[in-house]
Structure formats: C-alpha cells, structure tokens
C-alpha cells in the first residue's frame, strides 16, 4: 500500500524523491518523509503527517535538502497512528542505519522485546523501527557489512516487506530487500533508482530489474548487484518497460480516472490483438495449448475486489460456452479454506498489479497442491506473473486511479478469449462460431466510444444523486456480476452506501430496505432475463424507489418503468458486461465529482493491497 522511492546518482536526490512519491500518491498514504545524505556524509531526515504537499513546502520542493543519495516514503498506517513520529524513514539509535519499509512485520513485538534487552530504545509505534534496529544490531554484532546484516534480519523477520536501507559507513549506496512486497530497480547513465511501482521512475528510465522474493540488492551510482538470502551474488537481466511515460500523466483530463475510462477502447483493442493472430485465438505465448485445455475439468477463479467481479462475469461465459464447472473464490477466503482441489483443475488468479497479497498467497497455495495456475495480470514481471505457470498479460498500461476501470475491462476481455478458446479446444464450439464471436468482440471498442460520446446525460443524472445516502444495484446473470462492480464504484469513490443484489433475491430480505426516494439501478442486458428483472423493478417502484434502468437499444419500454434510462449498443450477450460497466463507471465518477471528493485517491483505500 505504501510508496517507496530511492535514488543514488549525480543529481540532487530530494526533488527526484518527491517527484517519484507524487507518482505513487494513488497508492494511499497518511504521511510522508525523505532521508538524504549530504556531501559531508550526514543523513538529513524530513517527514510530515498529511499530504505530500506538506513535505514539499517544508523542503521548498526538495531544494532545501542537499545530497545525491536518498530514500523516500509515503506511509499507510498499520502499526501506530498517522503522525510525524510514526512516518518513515526510521533510524537506529545512533543513526547508523536509516530505512523505509512497505509491508507488515508479524513478529515485531517479539523482536522488539529482544532489542530492548540489548539496549535499544524505541520512539515510534511502528513495526518498521523494529526492522531498522534489528539490521543495526546484526551490523554491529558481526561486522560483516550491509548485505550480511540485512540477510540475518530477513531470516528473523516474519511477514511481508520491501526495505530500502542506507548505512552511515557506506556513502552513495542504498540496499534493498523484499519478501511479498513489490520493488523494482532502474539503472541509467550513472544513476540508479528504486521504487515500489513503475510510475515513480518511468520518467527517468525504462530499463529495470525485478528483485525477487527474499533477495537483496546493493545499489550504487549506475549499478545494481544482487544477492540471495545466503549472501551469494546472483545475476539478473534488465527488462524494458513498454509503457510510455506520458501514459502515466493526466493528459489534459481533470482526473486520472476519467482519462482511464476514455482509454478503454484502445486498451481493449490492444488486449484482443495481443492473442488474436490471423483471425484466430493464439495462446502459444501464454503457454496454454489445446491439449491442456481439453484435460481441465474444473476452473477456480481467484481474485479480490473488482478482479473478483470480473471472475463472476467470466464464470457465466465459460459455463455457457463449455461444459467446465467454474467456481469463483475470494482470494482472502480461498487461501484459508481447507478444500480439496481436483488434480485436473486450473486456478486462474486475476490481479491488476500482480502483487495483491491474498491473490499471491492463493497462487502459492494452489502450486503447493500441484494445481496448474494461470495469472491474468497487467504488470510485467510482477510476482504473480513470475510465479504462475502461465500468464495472460492485459495491456491496460499504467492505471493510476485507485478505482480500476481500464484494467477491469481488459480482464473481462481476457476472460472472454479464454472461454472461447476453451470451447474450441474441447470441441464444444466450431471454429466458424468462434470467428463470428471474435468479429463481434472487435466491435466492443467502437461501441464503448459510442457510450462515452453520450456521457453528458450520465453527468446530468449524477449531479442529482449528490445527496443520496443509499443505492441498490440489481441484475440477473451477467448483469448481476456487472451490478457488483457498479456498486463498488459508487461506494468506493462517492462514499454512498451501495449494495448489489441478484434481482431475484430482493424478496428474500433486501426489499425491506426499500422506501421513498431510495435509488435502485437496474442492469438489463440479458434479453432472456429482461422481463423478470423488469418485474423486480416494478416491485421496488411500488414501494417508492427511484429507478435508473441500464439496457440495450431497442428495449424502449424501459422508459415506462424507469425514471432515467441509459442505453448501450446491442452486442453478443456474453460480451454485454463490457458495455454495461461503462455508464456505471461514469456514474460513480460524476457523483464523486459532484460531491467534491478526491476521485483518484479515495479515503482509506490503496491501489495495490500488498499486505493482508
């Protein structure tokens, strides 16, 4: 959740650190700080509670803090309240070691008691300060240098972490280590960068190393050396980030979320083109061949948040096109369930970042049981991408807004393509039928653009909802899955209490919550379920609900029931979710704007949940 940036080179470090941290604000944070080593070898630490602008004002945008080597951090409080004292960086008692940390150290209390007995004093309530002083303890006890002291600390620490550490006796150097928390290292022209996510350093270099789990790196000016937990030097290859630096900027839009909503036609088209060759789906680069698909009898889709909602929609598509049984599981529950998995099953892990803690743990659980795994991820080189047996990269590019839009849409596309190819490989769909569906799939980007052209109507309606306290989303089948995502968008950025229900479940309890003025948003794209959902709308309307209907062109009778109707172009019913979700994204966005909230950085939320 937190953000880390580090730099060592020839330029002044503080402005680079602050600029990098600003690119990570979407991750969620409550305080920020930097530590910079000056020309005399002294390390100056500056930190503050609140937004990054407070730290920028304190340091005159970094110009007041001199030095060409430093580390920075935006903190999301886990251990200890948000405060300047608990903000990172943290130092050892004599400032021999200064460090920043992402993650959670589970046995910090046990380690803290040991360190107190050894004479260490603690100023903060954080688990990070424990890690810093544990490294310092081993550095002084054995005198074998930074790599050895960090490795010894890693052996003792239980939990997740990404660490950036500076040592008083090693000027111009930064040491990093990670376990289950992301970290990338960039090198260019005598300068070295480290960050917890790509956007922080994309402006400076696209050539990066991915530091592996339980590995250590020594960063010098223009150079990075890697070690395993046994202190043995290991070799790594540079990877080029394909994202354009401009893709991580707003490009004239008021918010990243609105920009990313408008990027959906392009990224959907790119994702389709990545696996469709000469009019046929080609998964050779993903590693799933037809023979493997024939032998799979059970699929588990495991994910969190919006990615879980993708799984819900894809479940309907796979089961409709094939005879494969599909279960959709929340990663946070899957990893703790004592369930047997069939040996001929496939576990699909969906994650934008490829670093989601629960999803990564679920992947490892499946692999330990000998089950084949497939990752659907957006970030090349991420942990899930590296550890899954096969990986389907969605080509959404950098997604900055906390509320996902374009990554969600590309994940849906990936799910459709998998379903279609499973059907063909198993002889449950002809090549001809698949070709027809592919032709229709290629119309989705243009149809999304058509919906976006009519966004002013949704903006008008959204302005009327600014004072709403509650909202309900209903639908059946795929429409229910899309309702789940629409409800999440509403609640996470506009803070309106919102729930999604399978429309047929209303009479089993939720209808008791309907009263005068309650907003009910109905999604009706599945023609064979249309009349049944209209009946549910009539039920809630008779109890005073205010109705919005979201349906396809041609269903104009909707205006007899709904107070406000949004139409989407007609398409194959399997793909309708890709169109229906667009107005719901816009609805959540415009309601949040009308209420004056920070759309891209909603309270209490982070882009990538890398701790449990």
QUIMOJO-V425264 format. One record per backbone hydrogen bond with DSSP energy under -0.5 kcal/mol. CO is the residue of the C=O (numbers start at 1). NH is the residue of the N-H. E is the energy in kcal/mol with one decimal. If there is no record, write none. Layout:
co=CO nh=NH e=E
co=CO nh=NH e=E
This chain:
co=3 nh=74 e=-2.1
co=4 nh=196 e=-1.8
co=5 nh=72 e=-3.4
co=6 nh=194 e=-2.1
co=7 nh=70 e=-2.7
co=8 nh=192 e=-2.6
co=8 nh=222 e=-0.5
co=12 nh=16 e=-0.7
co=13 nh=17 e=-2.6
co=14 nh=18 e=-2.6
co=15 nh=19 e=-2.2
co=16 nh=20 e=-2.6
co=17 nh=21 e=-2.6
co=18 nh=22 e=-1.9
co=19 nh=23 e=-1.1
co=21 nh=24 e=-1.2
co=22 nh=25 e=-0.9
co=24 nh=27 e=-2.0
co=25 nh=28 e=-1.8
co=30 nh=50 e=-3.1
co=31 nh=75 e=-2.8
co=32 nh=48 e=-2.9
co=33 nh=73 e=-2.4
co=34 nh=46 e=-2.6
co=35 nh=71 e=-2.3
co=36 nh=38 e=-0.5
co=36 nh=44 e=-3.1
co=37 nh=68 e=-0.5
co=37 nh=69 e=-0.6
co=38 nh=41 e=-1.8
co=42 nh=38 e=-2.9
co=42 nh=44 e=-0.6
co=43 nh=45 e=-0.5
co=44 nh=36 e=-2.4
co=46 nh=34 e=-2.9
co=48 nh=32 e=-2.6
co=51 nh=54 e=-1.6
co=51 nh=55 e=-0.7
co=52 nh=56 e=-2.3
co=53 nh=57 e=-2.2
co=54 nh=58 e=-2.0
co=55 nh=59 e=-1.4
co=56 nh=61 e=-3.4
co=57 nh=60 e=-0.7
co=59 nh=64 e=-2.6
co=60 nh=63 e=-1.6
co=62 nh=65 e=-1.4
co=64 nh=66 e=-0.6
co=67 nh=13 e=-3.2
co=67 nh=14 e=-0.5
co=68 nh=9 e=-2.0
co=69 nh=37 e=-2.9
co=70 nh=7 e=-2.6
co=71 nh=35 e=-2.7
co=72 nh=5 e=-1.9
co=73 nh=33 e=-2.2
co=74 nh=3 e=-2.1
co=75 nh=30 e=-4.1
co=75 nh=31 e=-1.1
co=75 nh=77 e=-0.5
co=78 nh=80 e=-0.7
co=83 nh=87 e=-1.0
co=90 nh=99 e=-2.6
co=92 nh=95 e=-2.0
co=96 nh=168 e=-2.8
co=97 nh=92 e=-2.3
co=98 nh=166 e=-3.1
co=99 nh=89 e=-0.6
co=99 nh=90 e=-2.5
co=100 nh=164 e=-2.0
co=102 nh=162 e=-1.7
co=104 nh=106 e=-0.8
co=104 nh=160 e=-2.3
co=105 nh=108 e=-1.1
co=107 nh=111 e=-2.1
co=108 nh=112 e=-2.7
co=109 nh=113 e=-2.1
co=110 nh=114 e=-1.5
co=111 nh=115 e=-2.3
co=112 nh=116 e=-2.5
co=113 nh=117 e=-1.7
co=114 nh=118 e=-0.9
co=115 nh=120 e=-2.4
co=116 nh=119 e=-1.7
co=126 nh=130 e=-0.5
co=127 nh=131 e=-1.4
co=128 nh=132 e=-2.3
co=129 nh=133 e=-2.0
co=130 nh=134 e=-1.9
co=131 nh=135 e=-2.2
co=132 nh=136 e=-2.0
co=133 nh=137 e=-2.0
co=134 nh=138 e=-2.0
co=135 nh=139 e=-2.3
co=136 nh=140 e=-2.0
co=137 nh=141 e=-2.2
co=138 nh=142 e=-2.1
co=138 nh=143 e=-0.6
co=139 nh=143 e=-1.1
co=145 nh=149 e=-2.1
co=146 nh=150 e=-2.6
co=147 nh=151 e=-2.4
co=148 nh=152 e=-2.4
co=149 nh=153 e=-1.7
co=150 nh=154 e=-2.5
co=151 nh=155 e=-1.8
co=152 nh=156 e=-1.2
co=153 nh=157 e=-2.1
co=158 nh=106 e=-2.2
co=158 nh=107 e=-0.9
co=160 nh=104 e=-0.5
co=161 nh=179 e=-3.2
co=161 nh=181 e=-0.6
co=162 nh=102 e=-2.1
co=163 nh=177 e=-1.6
co=164 nh=100 e=-2.0
co=165 nh=175 e=-3.0
co=166 nh=98 e=-2.4
co=167 nh=170 e=-1.8
co=170 nh=173 e=-1.3
co=174 nh=219 e=-3.3
co=175 nh=165 e=-3.3
co=176 nh=217 e=-2.6
co=177 nh=163 e=-3.2
co=178 nh=214 e=-2.5
co=178 nh=215 e=-0.7
co=179 nh=161 e=-2.5
co=183 nh=211 e=-0.9
co=184 nh=195 e=-2.3
co=185 nh=209 e=-3.3
co=186 nh=193 e=-3.3
co=188 nh=191 e=-1.9
co=191 nh=188 e=-2.6
co=192 nh=8 e=-2.1
co=193 nh=186 e=-2.4
co=194 nh=6 e=-2.7
co=195 nh=184 e=-3.0
co=197 nh=200 e=-1.1
co=198 nh=201 e=-1.9
co=198 nh=202 e=-1.3
co=201 nh=204 e=-1.6
co=201 nh=205 e=-2.3
co=206 nh=208 e=-0.8
co=206 nh=241 e=-3.2
co=207 nh=187 e=-1.6
co=208 nh=239 e=-3.2
co=209 nh=185 e=-2.4
co=209 nh=211 e=-0.7
co=212 nh=215 e=-1.2
co=214 nh=229 e=-0.5
co=215 nh=178 e=-1.4
co=216 nh=227 e=-2.9
co=217 nh=176 e=-2.5
co=217 nh=219 e=-0.6
co=218 nh=220 e=-0.6
co=218 nh=225 e=-2.2
co=219 nh=174 e=-1.9
co=220 nh=222 e=-0.6
co=220 nh=223 e=-2.2
co=223 nh=220 e=-2.7
co=225 nh=218 e=-3.1
co=226 nh=234 e=-2.6
co=227 nh=216 e=-2.7
co=228 nh=231 e=-2.3
co=232 nh=228 e=-2.2
co=234 nh=226 e=-0.7
co=239 nh=208 e=-3.1
co=239 nh=241 e=-0.6
co=244 nh=247 e=-1.7
co=245 nh=248 e=-1.5
co=246 nh=249 e=-1.7
co=250 nh=253 e=-1.6
co=255 nh=259 e=-1.8
co=256 nh=260 e=-3.0
co=257 nh=261 e=-2.2
co=258 nh=262 e=-1.9
co=259 nh=263 e=-1.0
co=261 nh=264 e=-1.1
co=263 nh=267 e=-2.2
co=264 nh=268 e=-2.5
co=265 nh=269 e=-1.9
co=266 nh=270 e=-2.7
co=267 nh=271 e=-2.1
co=268 nh=272 e=-2.1
co=269 nh=273 e=-2.5
co=270 nh=274 e=-1.3
co=271 nh=275 e=-0.5
co=272 nh=275 e=-1.4
co=272 nh=276 e=-1.1
co=275 nh=277 e=-0.7
co=275 nh=282 e=-4.0
co=277 nh=280 e=-1.6
co=280 nh=277 e=-2.9
co=281 nh=283 e=-0.5
co=283 nh=287 e=-2.1
co=283 nh=288 e=-1.1
co=286 nh=391 e=-0.7
co=287 nh=289 e=-0.8
co=289 nh=293 e=-1.9
co=290 nh=294 e=-2.2
co=291 nh=295 e=-1.2
co=293 nh=296 e=-1.0
co=295 nh=297 e=-0.5
co=297 nh=325 e=-1.3
co=298 nh=346 e=-2.2
co=299 nh=301 e=-0.5
co=299 nh=327 e=-2.6
co=300 nh=302 e=-0.6
co=300 nh=348 e=-3.3
co=301 nh=329 e=-3.3
co=302 nh=350 e=-1.9
co=303 nh=331 e=-2.3
co=304 nh=307 e=-1.3
co=304 nh=308 e=-0.7
co=305 nh=308 e=-0.7
co=305 nh=309 e=-1.4
co=306 nh=310 e=-2.0
co=307 nh=311 e=-2.0
co=308 nh=312 e=-1.9
co=309 nh=313 e=-1.9
co=310 nh=314 e=-2.9
co=311 nh=315 e=-2.2
co=312 nh=316 e=-1.1
co=313 nh=317 e=-1.4
co=314 nh=318 e=-3.0
co=315 nh=319 e=-2.4
co=316 nh=320 e=-1.5
co=317 nh=321 e=-2.0
co=318 nh=322 e=-2.1
co=325 nh=299 e=-2.5
co=327 nh=301 e=-3.1
co=327 nh=329 e=-0.5
co=329 nh=303 e=-1.9
co=330 nh=333 e=-1.4
co=330 nh=334 e=-3.1
co=331 nh=335 e=-1.9
co=333 nh=336 e=-1.3
co=333 nh=337 e=-0.9
co=334 nh=337 e=-0.9
co=337 nh=339 e=-1.4
co=342 nh=345 e=-1.5
co=344 nh=297 e=-1.9
co=344 nh=298 e=-0.7
co=345 nh=372 e=-0.8
co=346 nh=300 e=-2.8
co=346 nh=348 e=-0.6
co=347 nh=349 e=-0.6
co=347 nh=374 e=-2.5
co=348 nh=302 e=-3.2
co=348 nh=350 e=-0.6
co=349 nh=351 e=-0.5
co=349 nh=376 e=-3.2
co=351 nh=378 e=-0.7
co=352 nh=378 e=-1.7
co=352 nh=379 e=-0.8
co=354 nh=384 e=-2.7
co=356 nh=360 e=-2.8
co=357 nh=361 e=-2.3
co=358 nh=362 e=-2.2
co=359 nh=363 e=-2.2
co=360 nh=364 e=-2.2
co=361 nh=365 e=-2.1
co=362 nh=366 e=-2.3
co=363 nh=367 e=-2.4
co=364 nh=368 e=-2.3
co=365 nh=369 e=-1.2
co=366 nh=371 e=-2.4
co=367 nh=370 e=-1.6
co=372 nh=347 e=-2.5
co=373 nh=390 e=-1.3
co=374 nh=349 e=-2.8
co=375 nh=377 e=-0.7
co=375 nh=392 e=-3.3
co=376 nh=351 e=-2.4
co=377 nh=394 e=-2.6
co=378 nh=380 e=-0.7
co=379 nh=382 e=-1.6
co=382 nh=386 e=-2.3
co=383 nh=387 e=-2.2
co=384 nh=388 e=-2.3
co=390 nh=375 e=-2.7
co=391 nh=393 e=-0.6
co=392 nh=377 e=-1.3
co=392 nh=394 e=-0.6
co=394 nh=396 e=-0.8
co=398 nh=400 e=-0.6
co=402 nh=404 e=-0.7
co=405 nh=409 e=-2.2
co=406 nh=410 e=-2.1
co=407 nh=411 e=-2.0
co=408 nh=412 e=-2.1
co=409 nh=413 e=-1.9
co=410 nh=414 e=-2.3
co=411 nh=415 e=-2.2
co=412 nh=416 e=-2.4
co=413 nh=417 e=-2.4
co=414 nh=418 e=-2.1
co=415 nh=419 e=-2.4
co=416 nh=420 e=-2.6
co=417 nh=421 e=-2.3
co=418 nh=422 e=-2.6
co=419 nh=423 e=-2.0
co=420 nh=424 e=-2.1
co=421 nh=425 e=-3.0
co=422 nh=426 e=-1.8
co=423 nh=428 e=-2.8
co=423 nh=429 e=-1.0
co=424 nh=427 e=-1.6
co=430 nh=434 e=-2.4
co=431 nh=435 e=-2.4
co=432 nh=436 e=-1.8
co=433 nh=437 e=-2.2
co=434 nh=438 e=-2.7
co=435 nh=439 e=-2.2
co=436 nh=440 e=-1.8
co=437 nh=441 e=-2.6
co=438 nh=442 e=-2.1
co=440 nh=443 e=-1.4
co=441 nh=444 e=-1.4
co=443 nh=447 e=-2.0
co=444 nh=448 e=-2.4
co=445 nh=449 e=-2.0
co=446 nh=450 e=-1.7
co=447 nh=451 e=-1.8
co=448 nh=452 e=-2.3
co=449 nh=453 e=-1.6
co=450 nh=454 e=-0.5
co=451 nh=454 e=-1.4
co=452 nh=455 e=-1.5
co=454 nh=457 e=-1.1
co=454 nh=458 e=-0.7
co=455 nh=459 e=-2.3
co=456 nh=460 e=-2.4
co=457 nh=461 e=-2.2
co=458 nh=462 e=-2.7
co=459 nh=463 e=-1.9
co=460 nh=464 e=-0.7
co=461 nh=464 e=-0.9
co=462 nh=465 e=-1.8
co=463 nh=466 e=-0.7
co=465 nh=468 e=-2.2
co=469 nh=497 e=-1.3
co=470 nh=519 e=-1.0
co=471 nh=499 e=-2.0
co=472 nh=521 e=-3.6
co=473 nh=501 e=-2.8
co=474 nh=523 e=-2.6
co=475 nh=503 e=-2.4
co=476 nh=479 e=-1.7
co=477 nh=480 e=-1.0
co=477 nh=481 e=-1.5
co=478 nh=482 e=-2.2
co=479 nh=483 e=-1.9
co=480 nh=484 e=-1.9
co=481 nh=485 e=-1.2
co=482 nh=486 e=-2.6
co=483 nh=487 e=-2.7
co=484 nh=488 e=-1.9
co=485 nh=489 e=-2.4
co=486 nh=490 e=-1.9
co=487 nh=491 e=-2.4
co=488 nh=492 e=-2.7
co=489 nh=493 e=-1.2
co=490 nh=494 e=-1.6
co=490 nh=496 e=-0.9
co=491 nh=495 e=-1.0
co=497 nh=471 e=-1.7
co=499 nh=473 e=-2.7
co=501 nh=475 e=-1.1
co=502 nh=505 e=-2.9
co=503 nh=506 e=-1.4
co=505 nh=508 e=-1.9
co=505 nh=510 e=-0.6
co=506 nh=509 e=-1.1
co=506 nh=511 e=-2.6
co=509 nh=512 e=-2.0
co=510 nh=513 e=-2.3
co=511 nh=514 e=-1.2
co=515 nh=518 e=-2.0
co=518 nh=546 e=-2.9
co=519 nh=472 e=-2.5
co=520 nh=522 e=-0.6
co=520 nh=548 e=-2.3
co=521 nh=474 e=-2.5
co=522 nh=524 e=-0.5
co=522 nh=550 e=-2.6
co=524 nh=552 e=-0.7
co=525 nh=527 e=-0.9
co=526 nh=529 e=-2.2
co=526 nh=530 e=-0.5
co=527 nh=530 e=-1.0
co=529 nh=533 e=-2.0
co=530 nh=534 e=-2.3
co=531 nh=535 e=-1.9
co=532 nh=536 e=-1.4
co=533 nh=537 e=-2.0
co=534 nh=538 e=-2.3
co=535 nh=539 e=-1.8
co=536 nh=540 e=-1.9
co=537 nh=541 e=-2.4
co=538 nh=542 e=-2.1
co=540 nh=543 e=-0.8
co=540 nh=545 e=-2.2
co=541 nh=544 e=-1.9
co=544 nh=517 e=-2.6
co=545 nh=547 e=-0.5
co=546 nh=520 e=-2.9
co=547 nh=563 e=-1.7
co=547 nh=564 e=-1.2
co=548 nh=522 e=-3.1
co=549 nh=551 e=-0.5
co=549 nh=566 e=-3.0
co=550 nh=524 e=-3.2
co=551 nh=568 e=-1.9
co=552 nh=555 e=-1.9
co=554 nh=556 e=-1.3
co=555 nh=558 e=-1.7
co=556 nh=559 e=-1.5
co=557 nh=560 e=-1.9
co=558 nh=561 e=-1.6
co=558 nh=562 e=-3.0
co=564 nh=549 e=-2.7
co=566 nh=551 e=-2.3
co=568 nh=553 e=-2.2
co=572 nh=575 e=-1.8
co=572 nh=576 e=-0.6
co=573 nh=576 e=-0.7
co=575 nh=578 e=-1.6
co=575 nh=579 e=-0.5
co=576 nh=579 e=-1.1
co=576 nh=580 e=-2.7
co=577 nh=581 e=-1.9
co=579 nh=582 e=-0.9
co=579 nh=583 e=-0.7
co=580 nh=584 e=-0.9
co=581 nh=585 e=-2.3
co=582 nh=586 e=-2.4
co=583 nh=587 e=-2.4
co=584 nh=588 e=-2.2
co=585 nh=589 e=-2.4
co=586 nh=590 e=-3.0
co=587 nh=591 e=-2.2
co=588 nh=592 e=-1.9
co=589 nh=593 e=-2.3
co=590 nh=594 e=-2.5
co=591 nh=595 e=-1.5
co=592 nh=597 e=-2.2
co=593 nh=596 e=-1.3
co=597 nh=599 e=-1.3
co=599 nh=602 e=-0.5
co=600 nh=402 e=-2.0
co=602 nh=605 e=-1.4
co=607 nh=609 e=-0.6
co=608 nh=610 e=-1.3
co=609 nh=357 e=-2.4
